[in-house]
Amino acid sequence: MIIGKVIGTIVTTISHPHYKGRRLLVVQPLTLPGEEARGDFVALDNSQAGIGDTVLVNREGNGARQVLNNPDAAIISVIVGIVDSTFVESLA
């Protein structure tokens, strides 16, 4: 699971049948200060997220397919929830 911020949408004229009725969103992983930033990625929206939302993403193919209840789906990343708030406490 990854926490990220939705930074964009993808619009397609033709898409895979497994994507029908769902939006593709661009997600930027959130990192702690001092951590190296990871690259943005595309995730299938399963929670009505929008640009600017902080989201919880399942980035493991088998788990993503289980969320969609489709074991044959061509999906790696799926947004499974919208995060209301986060709190990070220093361990030092």
PyMOL Python script that loads the backbone (N, CA, C, O; Angstrom):
from pymol import cmd

cmd.read_pdbstr("""\
ATOM      1  N   MET A   1       0.839  -1.174   0.000  1.00  0.00           N
ATOM      2  CA  MET A   1       0.000   0.000   0.000  1.00  0.00           C
ATOM      3  C   MET A   1       0.888   1.242   0.000  1.00  0.00           C
ATOM      4  O   MET A   1       1.949   1.276   0.624  1.00  0.00           O
ATOM      5  N   ILE A   2       0.423   2.251  -0.714  1.00  0.00           N
ATOM      6  CA  ILE A   2       1.140   3.514  -0.830  1.00  0.00           C
ATOM      7  C   ILE A   2       0.151   4.644  -0.570  1.00  0.00           C
ATOM      8  O   ILE A   2      -1.001   4.589  -1.002  1.00  0.00           O
ATOM      9  N   ILE A   3       0.614   5.665   0.140  1.00  0.00           N
ATOM     10  CA  ILE A   3      -0.182   6.880   0.283  1.00  0.00           C
ATOM     11  C   ILE A   3       0.345   7.873  -0.740  1.00  0.00           C
ATOM     12  O   ILE A   3       1.553   8.094  -0.834  1.00  0.00           O
ATOM     13  N   GLY A   4      -0.560   8.469  -1.504  1.00  0.00           N
ATOM     14  CA  GLY A   4      -0.147   9.407  -2.541  1.00  0.00           C
ATOM     15  C   GLY A   4      -1.167  10.516  -2.726  1.00  0.00           C
ATOM     16  O   GLY A   4      -2.231  10.521  -2.106  1.00  0.00           O
ATOM     17  N   LYS A   5      -0.818  11.452  -3.592  1.00  0.00           N
ATOM     18  CA  LYS A   5      -1.692  12.569  -3.923  1.00  0.00           C
ATOM     19  C   LYS A   5      -2.057  12.476  -5.393  1.00  0.00           C
ATOM     20  O   LYS A   5      -1.191  12.284  -6.247  1.00  0.00           O
ATOM     21  N   VAL A   6      -3.354  12.614  -5.684  1.00  0.00           N
ATOM     22  CA  VAL A   6      -3.811  12.594  -7.078  1.00  0.00           C
ATOM     23  C   VAL A   6      -3.425  13.928  -7.716  1.00  0.00           C
ATOM     24  O   VAL A   6      -3.817  14.992  -7.236  1.00  0.00           O
ATOM     25  N   ILE A   7      -2.655  13.860  -8.803  1.00  0.00           N
ATOM     26  CA  ILE A   7      -2.175  15.088  -9.447  1.00  0.00           C
ATOM     27  C   ILE A   7      -2.690  15.252 -10.869  1.00  0.00           C
ATOM     28  O   ILE A   7      -2.393  16.255 -11.518  1.00  0.00           O
ATOM     29  N   GLY A   8      -3.453  14.287 -11.365  1.00  0.00           N
ATOM     30  CA  GLY A   8      -3.959  14.430 -12.722  1.00  0.00           C
ATOM     31  C   GLY A   8      -4.867  13.283 -13.122  1.00  0.00           C
ATOM     32  O   GLY A   8      -5.009  12.292 -12.406  1.00  0.00           O
ATOM     33  N   THR A   9      -5.475  13.446 -14.280  1.00  0.00           N
ATOM     34  CA  THR A   9      -6.339  12.406 -14.842  1.00  0.00           C
ATOM     35  C   THR A   9      -5.824  12.016 -16.214  1.00  0.00           C
ATOM     36  O   THR A   9      -5.075  12.763 -16.843  1.00  0.00           O
ATOM     37  N   ILE A  10      -6.225  10.859 -16.667  1.00  0.00           N
ATOM     38  CA  ILE A  10      -5.872  10.400 -18.005  1.00  0.00           C
ATOM     39  C   ILE A  10      -7.171  10.188 -18.767  1.00  0.00           C
ATOM     40  O   ILE A  10      -8.090   9.528 -18.282  1.00  0.00           O
ATOM     41  N   VAL A  11      -7.234  10.750 -19.955  1.00  0.00           N
ATOM     42  CA  VAL A  11      -8.416  10.618 -20.802  1.00  0.00           C
ATOM     43  C   VAL A  11      -8.034   9.759 -21.998  1.00  0.00           C
ATOM     44  O   VAL A  11      -7.029  10.015 -22.662  1.00  0.00           O
ATOM     45  N   THR A  12      -8.850   8.729 -22.269  1.00  0.00           N
ATOM     46  CA  THR A  12      -8.580   7.854 -23.399  1.00  0.00           C
ATOM     47  C   THR A  12      -9.813   7.763 -24.288  1.00  0.00           C
ATOM     48  O   THR A  12     -10.942   7.851 -23.806  1.00  0.00           O
ATOM     49  N   THR A  13      -9.597   7.589 -25.562  1.00  0.00           N
ATOM     50  CA  THR A  13     -10.728   7.378 -26.471  1.00  0.00           C
ATOM     51  C   THR A  13     -11.031   5.896 -26.602  1.00  0.00           C
ATOM     52  O   THR A  13     -12.175   5.501 -26.828  1.00  0.00           O
ATOM     53  N   ILE A  14      -9.996   5.079 -26.458  1.00  0.00           N
ATOM     54  CA  ILE A  14     -10.151   3.631 -26.485  1.00  0.00           C
ATOM     55  C   ILE A  14      -9.409   3.080 -25.278  1.00  0.00           C
ATOM     56  O   ILE A  14      -8.258   3.444 -25.034  1.00  0.00           O
ATOM     57  N   SER A  15     -10.064   2.201 -24.522  1.00  0.00           N
ATOM     58  CA  SER A  15      -9.390   1.637 -23.358  1.00  0.00           C
ATOM     59  C   SER A  15      -9.709   0.153 -23.222  1.00  0.00           C
ATOM     60  O   SER A  15     -10.639  -0.368 -23.837  1.00  0.00           O
ATOM     61  N   HIS A  16      -8.918  -0.495 -22.411  1.00  0.00           N
ATOM     62  CA  HIS A  16      -9.090  -1.926 -22.154  1.00  0.00           C
ATOM     63  C   HIS A  16     -10.466  -2.157 -21.520  1.00  0.00           C
ATOM     64  O   HIS A  16     -10.915  -1.334 -20.722  1.00  0.00           O
ATOM     65  N   PRO A  17     -11.132  -3.241 -21.853  1.00  0.00           N
ATOM     66  CA  PRO A  17     -12.466  -3.506 -21.295  1.00  0.00           C
ATOM     67  C   PRO A  17     -12.505  -3.527 -19.763  1.00  0.00           C
ATOM     68  O   PRO A  17     -13.538  -3.208 -19.174  1.00  0.00           O
ATOM     69  N   HIS A  18     -11.402  -3.897 -19.114  1.00  0.00           N
ATOM     70  CA  HIS A  18     -11.371  -3.922 -17.651  1.00  0.00           C
ATOM     71  C   HIS A  18     -11.420  -2.508 -17.056  1.00  0.00           C
ATOM     72  O   HIS A  18     -11.686  -2.345 -15.865  1.00  0.00           O
ATOM     73  N   TYR A  19     -11.164  -1.488 -17.884  1.00  0.00           N
ATOM     74  CA  TYR A  19     -11.171  -0.112 -17.394  1.00  0.00           C
ATOM     75  C   TYR A  19     -12.516   0.572 -17.616  1.00  0.00           C
ATOM     76  O   TYR A  19     -12.694   1.715 -17.196  1.00  0.00           O
ATOM     77  N   LYS A  20     -13.459  -0.094 -18.261  1.00  0.00           N
ATOM     78  CA  LYS A  20     -14.752   0.508 -18.587  1.00  0.00           C
ATOM     79  C   LYS A  20     -15.455   1.015 -17.337  1.00  0.00           C
ATOM     80  O   LYS A  20     -15.571   0.305 -16.339  1.00  0.00           O
ATOM     81  N   GLY A  21     -15.926   2.263 -17.412  1.00  0.00           N
ATOM     82  CA  GLY A  21     -16.668   2.855 -16.305  1.00  0.00           C
ATOM     83  C   GLY A  21     -15.801   3.306 -15.146  1.00  0.00           C
ATOM     84  O   GLY A  21     -16.335   3.711 -14.113  1.00  0.00           O
ATOM     85  N   ARG A  22     -14.482   3.252 -15.277  1.00  0.00           N
ATOM     86  CA  ARG A  22     -13.571   3.679 -14.206  1.00  0.00           C
ATOM     87  C   ARG A  22     -12.601   4.710 -14.765  1.00  0.00           C
ATOM     88  O   ARG A  22     -12.274   4.707 -15.952  1.00  0.00           O
ATOM     89  N   ARG A  23     -12.150   5.597 -13.874  1.00  0.00           N
ATOM     90  CA  ARG A  23     -11.209   6.629 -14.297  1.00  0.00           C
ATOM     91  C   ARG A  23      -9.778   6.197 -14.006  1.00  0.00           C
ATOM     92  O   ARG A  23      -9.514   5.446 -13.067  1.00  0.00           O
ATOM     93  N   LEU A  24      -8.861   6.690 -14.836  1.00  0.00           N
ATOM     94  CA  LEU A  24      -7.433   6.500 -14.604  1.00  0.00           C
ATOM     95  C   LEU A  24      -6.884   7.810 -14.058  1.00  0.00           C
ATOM     96  O   LEU A  24      -7.070   8.868 -14.661  1.00  0.00           O
ATOM     97  N   LEU A  25      -6.210   7.738 -12.919  1.00  0.00           N
ATOM     98  CA  LEU A  25      -5.671   8.930 -12.270  1.00  0.00           C
ATOM     99  C   LEU A  25      -4.161   8.819 -12.121  1.00  0.00           C
ATOM    100  O   LEU A  25      -3.620   7.727 -11.947  1.00  0.00           O
ATOM    101  N   VAL A  26      -3.489   9.963 -12.191  1.00  0.00           N
ATOM    102  CA  VAL A  26      -2.043  10.020 -11.975  1.00  0.00           C
ATOM    103  C   VAL A  26      -1.816  10.301 -10.493  1.00  0.00           C
ATOM    104  O   VAL A  26      -2.353  11.264  -9.946  1.00  0.00           O
ATOM    105  N   VAL A  27      -1.014   9.452  -9.846  1.00  0.00           N
ATOM    106  CA  VAL A  27      -0.767   9.558  -8.409  1.00  0.00           C
ATOM    107  C   VAL A  27       0.714   9.807  -8.163  1.00  0.00           C
ATOM    108  O   VAL A  27       1.578   9.159  -8.754  1.00  0.00           O
ATOM    109  N   GLN A  28       0.986  10.761  -7.276  1.00  0.00           N
ATOM    110  CA  GLN A  28       2.360  11.065  -6.863  1.00  0.00           C
ATOM    111  C   GLN A  28       2.533  10.527  -5.443  1.00  0.00           C
ATOM    112  O   GLN A  28       1.857  10.995  -4.527  1.00  0.00           O
ATOM    113  N   PRO A  29       3.433   9.545  -5.238  1.00  0.00           N
ATOM    114  CA  PRO A  29       3.629   8.999  -3.890  1.00  0.00           C
ATOM    115  C   PRO A  29       4.098  10.078  -2.920  1.00  0.00           C
ATOM    116  O   PRO A  29       4.910  10.930  -3.282  1.00  0.00           O
ATOM    117  N   LEU A  30       3.592  10.045  -1.698  1.00  0.00           N
ATOM    118  CA  LEU A  30       4.035  10.974  -0.662  1.00  0.00           C
ATOM    119  C   LEU A  30       5.231  10.365   0.053  1.00  0.00           C
ATOM    120  O   LEU A  30       5.273   9.154   0.274  1.00  0.00           O
ATOM    121  N   THR A  31       6.200  11.194   0.416  1.00  0.00           N
ATOM    122  CA  THR A  31       7.390  10.731   1.115  1.00  0.00           C
ATOM    123  C   THR A  31       7.620  11.578   2.351  1.00  0.00           C
ATOM    124  O   THR A  31       7.099  12.688   2.460  1.00  0.00           O
ATOM    125  N   LEU A  32       8.394  11.057   3.271  1.00  0.00           N
ATOM    126  CA  LEU A  32       8.779  11.802   4.459  1.00  0.00           C
ATOM    127  C   LEU A  32       9.933  12.720   4.111  1.00  0.00           C
ATOM    128  O   LEU A  32      10.659  12.463   3.150  1.00  0.00           O
ATOM    129  N   PRO A  33      10.116  13.789   4.877  1.00  0.00           N
ATOM    130  CA  PRO A  33      11.249  14.678   4.607  1.00  0.00           C
ATOM    131  C   PRO A  33      12.566  13.894   4.641  1.00  0.00           C
ATOM    132  O   PRO A  33      12.810  13.103   5.552  1.00  0.00           O
ATOM    133  N   GLY A  34      13.394  14.126   3.646  1.00  0.00           N
ATOM    134  CA  GLY A  34      14.679  13.452   3.541  1.00  0.00           C
ATOM    135  C   GLY A  34      14.643  12.164   2.733  1.00  0.00           C
ATOM    136  O   GLY A  34      15.694  11.638   2.369  1.00  0.00           O
ATOM    137  N   GLU A  35      13.456  11.649   2.446  1.00  0.00           N
ATOM    138  CA  GLU A  35      13.355  10.450   1.614  1.00  0.00           C
ATOM    139  C   GLU A  35      13.414  10.823   0.147  1.00  0.00           C
ATOM    140  O   GLU A  35      13.002  11.914  -0.248  1.00  0.00           O
ATOM    141  N   GLU A  36      13.931   9.907  -0.654  1.00  0.00           N
ATOM    142  CA  GLU A  36      13.996  10.134  -2.095  1.00  0.00           C
ATOM    143  C   GLU A  36      12.598   9.987  -2.694  1.00  0.00           C
ATOM    144  O   GLU A  36      11.881   9.031  -2.397  1.00  0.00           O
ATOM    145  N   ALA A  37      12.224  10.936  -3.530  1.00  0.00           N
ATOM    146  CA  ALA A  37      10.905  10.898  -4.173  1.00  0.00           C
ATOM    147  C   ALA A  37      10.866   9.777  -5.200  1.00  0.00           C
ATOM    148  O   ALA A  37      11.824   9.561  -5.943  1.00  0.00           O
ATOM    149  N   ARG A  38       9.739   9.067  -5.230  1.00  0.00           N
ATOM    150  CA  ARG A  38       9.530   8.016  -6.226  1.00  0.00           C
ATOM    151  C   ARG A  38       8.740   8.600  -7.379  1.00  0.00           C
ATOM    152  O   ARG A  38       8.120   9.655  -7.240  1.00  0.00           O
ATOM    153  N   GLY A  39       8.757   7.928  -8.506  1.00  0.00           N
ATOM    154  CA  GLY A  39       8.067   8.433  -9.689  1.00  0.00           C
ATOM    155  C   GLY A  39       6.552   8.329  -9.586  1.00  0.00           C
ATOM    156  O   GLY A  39       6.014   7.496  -8.856  1.00  0.00           O
ATOM    157  N   ASP A  40       5.879   9.197 -10.335  1.00  0.00           N
ATOM    158  CA  ASP A  40       4.418   9.171 -10.417  1.00  0.00           C
ATOM    159  C   ASP A  40       3.989   7.902 -11.143  1.00  0.00           C
ATOM    160  O   ASP A  40       4.772   7.307 -11.884  1.00  0.00           O
ATOM    161  N   PHE A  41       2.747   7.493 -10.929  1.00  0.00           N
ATOM    162  CA  PHE A  41       2.223   6.303 -11.584  1.00  0.00           C
ATOM    163  C   PHE A  41       0.731   6.472 -11.845  1.00  0.00           C
ATOM    164  O   PHE A  41       0.092   7.387 -11.326  1.00  0.00           O
ATOM    165  N   VAL A  42       0.193   5.575 -12.654  1.00  0.00           N
ATOM    166  CA  VAL A  42      -1.230   5.595 -13.008  1.00  0.00           C
ATOM    167  C   VAL A  42      -1.946   4.543 -12.171  1.00  0.00           C
ATOM    168  O   VAL A  42      -1.465   3.422 -12.009  1.00  0.00           O
ATOM    169  N   ALA A  43      -3.111   4.930 -11.638  1.00  0.00           N
ATOM    170  CA  ALA A  43      -3.914   3.990 -10.847  1.00  0.00           C
ATOM    171  C   ALA A  43      -5.368   4.063 -11.286  1.00  0.00           C
ATOM    172  O   ALA A  43      -5.871   5.127 -11.648  1.00  0.00           O
ATOM    173  N   LEU A  44      -6.023   2.932 -11.248  1.00  0.00           N
ATOM    174  CA  LEU A  44      -7.449   2.860 -11.544  1.00  0.00           C
ATOM    175  C   LEU A  44      -8.214   3.343 -10.315  1.00  0.00           C
ATOM    176  O   LEU A  44      -7.937   2.906  -9.198  1.00  0.00           O
ATOM    177  N   ASP A  45      -9.171   4.240 -10.518  1.00  0.00           N
ATOM    178  CA  ASP A  45      -9.929   4.809  -9.393  1.00  0.00           C
ATOM    179  C   ASP A  45     -11.078   3.887  -9.015  1.00  0.00           C
ATOM    180  O   ASP A  45     -11.909   3.529  -9.849  1.00  0.00           O
ATOM    181  N   ASN A  46     -11.109   3.508  -7.738  1.00  0.00           N
ATOM    182  CA  ASN A  46     -12.188   2.671  -7.223  1.00  0.00           C
ATOM    183  C   ASN A  46     -12.902   3.364  -6.068  1.00  0.00           C
ATOM    184  O   ASN A  46     -13.679   2.732  -5.353  1.00  0.00           O
ATOM    185  N   SER A  47     -12.643   4.677  -5.874  1.00  0.00           N
ATOM    186  CA  SER A  47     -13.175   5.354  -4.688  1.00  0.00           C
ATOM    187  C   SER A  47     -13.676   6.771  -4.949  1.00  0.00           C
ATOM    188  O   SER A  47     -13.895   7.529  -4.005  1.00  0.00           O
ATOM    189  N   GLN A  48     -13.857   7.135  -6.200  1.00  0.00           N
ATOM    190  CA  GLN A  48     -14.343   8.479  -6.550  1.00  0.00           C
ATOM    191  C   GLN A  48     -13.384   9.584  -6.102  1.00  0.00           C
ATOM    192  O   GLN A  48     -13.826  10.652  -5.680  1.00  0.00           O
ATOM    193  N   ALA A  49     -12.085   9.336  -6.191  1.00  0.00           N
ATOM    194  CA  ALA A  49     -11.077  10.330  -5.841  1.00  0.00           C
ATOM    195  C   ALA A  49     -10.988  11.392  -6.928  1.00  0.00           C
ATOM    196  O   ALA A  49     -11.429  11.179  -8.057  1.00  0.00           O
ATOM    197  N   GLY A  50     -10.413  12.533  -6.575  1.00  0.00           N
ATOM    198  CA  GLY A  50     -10.231  13.606  -7.530  1.00  0.00           C
ATOM    199  C   GLY A  50      -8.884  14.269  -7.349  1.00  0.00           C
ATOM    200  O   GLY A  50      -8.151  13.955  -6.412  1.00  0.00           O
ATOM    201  N   ILE A  51      -8.559  15.177  -8.236  1.00  0.00           N
ATOM    202  CA  ILE A  51      -7.282  15.887  -8.172  1.00  0.00           C
ATOM    203  C   ILE A  51      -7.172  16.604  -6.826  1.00  0.00           C
ATOM    204  O   ILE A  51      -8.097  17.288  -6.389  1.00  0.00           O
ATOM    205  N   GLY A  52      -6.024  16.431  -6.188  1.00  0.00           N
ATOM    206  CA  GLY A  52      -5.774  17.045  -4.892  1.00  0.00           C
ATOM    207  C   GLY A  52      -6.064  16.130  -3.717  1.00  0.00           C
ATOM    208  O   GLY A  52      -5.642  16.421  -2.598  1.00  0.00           O
ATOM    209  N   ASP A  53      -6.774  15.034  -3.939  1.00  0.00           N
ATOM    210  CA  ASP A  53      -7.078  14.107  -2.844  1.00  0.00           C
ATOM    211  C   ASP A  53      -5.846  13.295  -2.467  1.00  0.00           C
ATOM    212  O   ASP A  53      -5.041  12.927  -3.322  1.00  0.00           O
ATOM    213  N   THR A  54      -5.713  13.023  -1.173  1.00  0.00           N
ATOM    214  CA  THR A  54      -4.716  12.087  -0.687  1.00  0.00           C
ATOM    215  C   THR A  54      -5.382  10.724  -0.677  1.00  0.00           C
ATOM    216  O   THR A  54      -6.476  10.567  -0.134  1.00  0.00           O
ATOM    217  N   VAL A  55      -4.721   9.731  -1.280  1.00  0.00           N
ATOM    218  CA  VAL A  55      -5.351   8.435  -1.493  1.00  0.00           C
ATOM    219  C   VAL A  55      -4.471   7.288  -1.011  1.00  0.00           C
ATOM    220  O   VAL A  55      -3.253   7.421  -0.889  1.00  0.00           O
ATOM    221  N   LEU A  56      -5.120   6.157  -0.739  1.00  0.00           N
ATOM    222  CA  LEU A  56      -4.441   4.923  -0.396  1.00  0.00           C
ATOM    223  C   LEU A  56      -4.509   4.031  -1.628  1.00  0.00           C
ATOM    224  O   LEU A  56      -5.591   3.753  -2.146  1.00  0.00           O
ATOM    225  N   VAL A  57      -3.344   3.583  -2.095  1.00  0.00           N
ATOM    226  CA  VAL A  57      -3.274   2.827  -3.346  1.00  0.00           C
ATOM    227  C   VAL A  57      -2.682   1.441  -3.098  1.00  0.00           C
ATOM    228  O   VAL A  57      -1.650   1.300  -2.441  1.00  0.00           O
ATOM    229  N   ASN A  58      -3.346   0.434  -3.631  1.00  0.00           N
ATOM    230  CA  ASN A  58      -2.811  -0.915  -3.630  1.00  0.00           C
ATOM    231  C   ASN A  58      -2.012  -1.059  -4.917  1.00  0.00           C
ATOM    232  O   ASN A  58      -2.587  -1.051  -6.006  1.00  0.00           O
ATOM    233  N   ARG A  59      -0.683  -1.191  -4.805  1.00  0.00           N
ATOM    234  CA  ARG A  59       0.181  -1.277  -5.994  1.00  0.00           C
ATOM    235  C   ARG A  59       0.716  -2.685  -6.194  1.00  0.00           C
ATOM    236  O   ARG A  59       1.847  -2.859  -6.647  1.00  0.00           O
ATOM    237  N   GLU A  60      -0.057  -3.658  -5.874  1.00  0.00           N
ATOM    238  CA  GLU A  60       0.334  -5.043  -6.066  1.00  0.00           C
ATOM    239  C   GLU A  60      -0.738  -5.681  -6.927  1.00  0.00           C
ATOM    240  O   GLU A  60      -1.909  -5.698  -6.546  1.00  0.00           O
ATOM    241  N   GLY A  61      -0.360  -6.202  -8.073  1.00  0.00           N
ATOM    242  CA  GLY A  61      -1.313  -6.660  -9.072  1.00  0.00           C
ATOM    243  C   GLY A  61      -2.375  -7.611  -8.578  1.00  0.00           C
ATOM    244  O   GLY A  61      -3.557  -7.411  -8.860  1.00  0.00           O
ATOM    245  N   ASN A  62      -1.982  -8.662  -7.834  1.00  0.00           N
ATOM    246  CA  ASN A  62      -2.959  -9.637  -7.379  1.00  0.00           C
ATOM    247  C   ASN A  62      -3.958  -8.994  -6.418  1.00  0.00           C
ATOM    248  O   ASN A  62      -5.160  -9.242  -6.518  1.00  0.00           O
ATOM    249  N   GLY A  63      -3.476  -8.176  -5.497  1.00  0.00           N
ATOM    250  CA  GLY A  63      -4.369  -7.489  -4.564  1.00  0.00           C
ATOM    251  C   GLY A  63      -5.293  -6.523  -5.284  1.00  0.00           C
ATOM    252  O   GLY A  63      -6.466  -6.401  -4.929  1.00  0.00           O
ATOM    253  N   ALA A  64      -4.775  -5.836  -6.290  1.00  0.00           N
ATOM    254  CA  ALA A  64      -5.597  -4.897  -7.063  1.00  0.00           C
ATOM    255  C   ALA A  64      -6.703  -5.646  -7.799  1.00  0.00           C
ATOM    256  O   ALA A  64      -7.839  -5.174  -7.859  1.00  0.00           O
ATOM    257  N   ARG A  65      -6.385  -6.781  -8.345  1.00  0.00           N
ATOM    258  CA  ARG A  65      -7.401  -7.580  -9.039  1.00  0.00           C
ATOM    259  C   ARG A  65      -8.451  -8.112  -8.066  1.00  0.00           C
ATOM    260  O   ARG A  65      -9.625  -8.220  -8.420  1.00  0.00           O
ATOM    261  N   GLN A  66      -8.032  -8.448  -6.834  1.00  0.00           N
ATOM    262  CA  GLN A  66      -8.984  -8.914  -5.826  1.00  0.00           C
ATOM    263  C   GLN A  66      -9.948  -7.807  -5.428  1.00  0.00           C
ATOM    264  O   GLN A  66     -11.134  -8.061  -5.224  1.00  0.00           O
ATOM    265  N   VAL A  67      -9.448  -6.578  -5.317  1.00  0.00           N
ATOM    266  CA  VAL A  67     -10.315  -5.441  -4.986  1.00  0.00           C
ATOM    267  C   VAL A  67     -11.411  -5.298  -6.026  1.00  0.00           C
ATOM    268  O   VAL A  67     -12.558  -5.002  -5.688  1.00  0.00           O
ATOM    269  N   LEU A  68     -11.065  -5.507  -7.292  1.00  0.00           N
ATOM    270  CA  LEU A  68     -12.030  -5.364  -8.381  1.00  0.00           C
ATOM    271  C   LEU A  68     -12.817  -6.645  -8.641  1.00  0.00           C
ATOM    272  O   LEU A  68     -13.691  -6.684  -9.507  1.00  0.00           O
ATOM    273  N   ASN A  69     -12.497  -7.695  -7.880  1.00  0.00           N
ATOM    274  CA  ASN A  69     -13.169  -8.983  -8.021  1.00  0.00           C
ATOM    275  C   ASN A  69     -13.085  -9.513  -9.459  1.00  0.00           C
ATOM    276  O   ASN A  69     -14.057 -10.033 -10.006  1.00  0.00           O
ATOM    277  N   ASN A  70     -11.885  -9.363 -10.055  1.00  0.00           N
ATOM    278  CA  ASN A  70     -11.647  -9.822 -11.421  1.00  0.00           C
ATOM    279  C   ASN A  70     -10.235 -10.405 -11.490  1.00  0.00           C
ATOM    280  O   ASN A  70      -9.279  -9.654 -11.684  1.00  0.00           O
ATOM    281  N   PRO A  71     -10.080 -11.719 -11.337  1.00  0.00           N
ATOM    282  CA  PRO A  71      -8.746 -12.324 -11.292  1.00  0.00           C
ATOM    283  C   PRO A  71      -7.961 -12.220 -12.597  1.00  0.00           C
ATOM    284  O   PRO A  71      -6.755 -12.467 -12.609  1.00  0.00           O
ATOM    285  N   ASP A  72      -8.621 -11.861 -13.691  1.00  0.00           N
ATOM    286  CA  ASP A  72      -7.943 -11.767 -14.986  1.00  0.00           C
ATOM    287  C   ASP A  72      -7.703 -10.330 -15.432  1.00  0.00           C
ATOM    288  O   ASP A  72      -7.236 -10.105 -16.548  1.00  0.00           O
ATOM    289  N   ALA A  73      -8.011  -9.363 -14.589  1.00  0.00           N
ATOM    290  CA  ALA A  73      -7.904  -7.955 -14.979  1.00  0.00           C
ATOM    291  C   ALA A  73      -6.454  -7.551 -15.248  1.00  0.00           C
ATOM    292  O   ALA A  73      -5.529  -8.026 -14.589  1.00  0.00           O
ATOM    293  N   ALA A  74      -6.277  -6.666 -16.227  1.00  0.00           N
ATOM    294  CA  ALA A  74      -4.961  -6.138 -16.586  1.00  0.00           C
ATOM    295  C   ALA A  74      -4.698  -4.877 -15.757  1.00  0.00           C
ATOM    296  O   ALA A  74      -4.643  -3.770 -16.293  1.00  0.00           O
ATOM    297  N   ILE A  75      -4.536  -5.061 -14.442  1.00  0.00           N
ATOM    298  CA  ILE A  75      -4.430  -3.929 -13.517  1.00  0.00           C
ATOM    299  C   ILE A  75      -3.315  -4.204 -12.516  1.00  0.00           C
ATOM    300  O   ILE A  75      -3.169  -5.322 -12.021  1.00  0.00           O
ATOM    301  N   ILE A  76      -2.530  -3.166 -12.227  1.00  0.00           N
ATOM    302  CA  ILE A  76      -1.483  -3.277 -11.216  1.00  0.00           C
ATOM    303  C   ILE A  76      -1.802  -2.379 -10.018  1.00  0.00           C
ATOM    304  O   ILE A  76      -1.608  -2.792  -8.874  1.00  0.00           O
ATOM    305  N   SER A  77      -2.285  -1.168 -10.260  1.00  0.00           N
ATOM    306  CA  SER A  77      -2.521  -0.199  -9.189  1.00  0.00           C
ATOM    307  C   SER A  77      -3.982   0.220  -9.157  1.00  0.00           C
ATOM    308  O   SER A  77      -4.567   0.549 -10.189  1.00  0.00           O
ATOM    309  N   VAL A  78      -4.571   0.205  -7.956  1.00  0.00           N
ATOM    310  CA  VAL A  78      -5.957   0.632  -7.798  1.00  0.00           C
ATOM    311  C   VAL A  78      -6.080   1.477  -6.527  1.00  0.00           C
ATOM    312  O   VAL A  78      -5.550   1.121  -5.475  1.00  0.00           O
ATOM    313  N   ILE A  79      -6.786   2.597  -6.648  1.00  0.00           N
ATOM    314  CA  ILE A  79      -7.041   3.452  -5.492  1.00  0.00           C
ATOM    315  C   ILE A  79      -8.157   2.802  -4.689  1.00  0.00           C
ATOM    316  O   ILE A  79      -9.256   2.582  -5.197  1.00  0.00           O
ATOM    317  N   VAL A  80      -7.861   2.493  -3.410  1.00  0.00           N
ATOM    318  CA  VAL A  80      -8.828   1.787  -2.579  1.00  0.00           C
ATOM    319  C   VAL A  80      -9.464   2.678  -1.520  1.00  0.00           C
ATOM    320  O   VAL A  80     -10.408   2.255  -0.852  1.00  0.00           O
ATOM    321  N   GLY A  81      -8.968   3.902  -1.353  1.00  0.00           N
ATOM    322  CA  GLY A  81      -9.570   4.782  -0.361  1.00  0.00           C
ATOM    323  C   GLY A  81      -9.034   6.188  -0.433  1.00  0.00           C
ATOM    324  O   GLY A  81      -7.950   6.436  -0.960  1.00  0.00           O
ATOM    325  N   ILE A  82      -9.821   7.117   0.111  1.00  0.00           N
ATOM    326  CA  ILE A  82      -9.416   8.517   0.223  1.00  0.00           C
ATOM    327  C   ILE A  82      -9.049   8.765   1.679  1.00  0.00           C
ATOM    328  O   ILE A  82      -9.820   8.445   2.584  1.00  0.00           O
ATOM    329  N   VAL A  83      -7.866   9.337   1.903  1.00  0.00           N
ATOM    330  CA  VAL A  83      -7.352   9.565   3.251  1.00  0.00           C
ATOM    331  C   VAL A  83      -7.868  10.910   3.755  1.00  0.00           C
ATOM    332  O   VAL A  83      -7.684  11.937   3.102  1.00  0.00           O
ATOM    333  N   ASP A  84      -8.512  10.899   4.915  1.00  0.00           N
ATOM    334  CA  ASP A  84      -9.023  12.133   5.516  1.00  0.00           C
ATOM    335  C   ASP A  84      -7.914  12.959   6.145  1.00  0.00           C
ATOM    336  O   ASP A  84      -7.876  14.177   5.970  1.00  0.00           O
ATOM    337  N   SER A  85      -7.006  12.312   6.879  1.00  0.00           N
ATOM    338  CA  SER A  85      -5.918  13.044   7.521  1.00  0.00           C
ATOM    339  C   SER A  85      -4.772  12.086   7.809  1.00  0.00           C
ATOM    340  O   SER A  85      -4.951  10.869   7.860  1.00  0.00           O
ATOM    341  N   THR A  86      -3.595  12.664   7.996  1.00  0.00           N
ATOM    342  CA  THR A  86      -2.421  11.877   8.350  1.00  0.00           C
ATOM    343  C   THR A  86      -1.715  12.551   9.521  1.00  0.00           C
ATOM    344  O   THR A  86      -1.829  13.760   9.721  1.00  0.00           O
ATOM    345  N   PHE A  87      -0.988  11.753  10.283  1.00  0.00           N
ATOM    346  CA  PHE A  87      -0.206  12.258  11.400  1.00  0.00           C
ATOM    347  C   PHE A  87       1.081  11.475  11.441  1.00  0.00           C
ATOM    348  O   PHE A  87       1.063  10.245  11.488  1.00  0.00           O
ATOM    349  N   VAL A  88       2.210  12.179  11.425  1.00  0.00           N
ATOM    350  CA  VAL A  88       3.518  11.532  11.474  1.00  0.00           C
ATOM    351  C   VAL A  88       4.219  12.006  12.728  1.00  0.00           C
ATOM    352  O   VAL A  88       4.389  13.205  12.948  1.00  0.00           O
ATOM    353  N   GLU A  89       4.628  11.038  13.558  1.00  0.00           N
ATOM    354  CA  GLU A  89       5.314  11.370  14.809  1.00  0.00           C
ATOM    355  C   GLU A  89       6.768  10.960  14.702  1.00  0.00           C
ATOM    356  O   GLU A  89       7.080   9.857  14.251  1.00  0.00           O
ATOM    357  N   SER A  90       7.647  11.840  15.112  1.00  0.00           N
ATOM    358  CA  SER A  90       9.069  11.553  15.078  1.00  0.00           C
ATOM    359  C   SER A  90       9.411  10.521  16.145  1.00  0.00           C
ATOM    360  O   SER A  90       8.917  10.596  17.270  1.00  0.00           O
ATOM    361  N   LEU A  91      10.261   9.553  15.788  1.00  0.00           N
ATOM    362  CA  LEU A  91      10.684   8.535  16.746  1.00  0.00           C
ATOM    363  C   LEU A  91      11.939   8.954  17.501  1.00  0.00           C
ATOM    364  O   LEU A  91      12.399   8.230  18.385  1.00  0.00           O
ATOM    365  N   ALA A  92      12.489  10.093  17.170  1.00  0.00           N
ATOM    366  CA  ALA A  92      13.734  10.540  17.821  1.00  0.00           C
ATOM    367  C   ALA A  92      13.485  11.140  19.173  1.00  0.00           C
ATOM    368  O   ALA A  92      14.427  11.562  19.844  1.00  0.00           O
TER     369      ALA A  92
END
""", "prot")
cmd.dss("prot")
cmd.show_as("cartoon", "prot")
cmd.util.cbc("prot")
cmd.orient("prot")
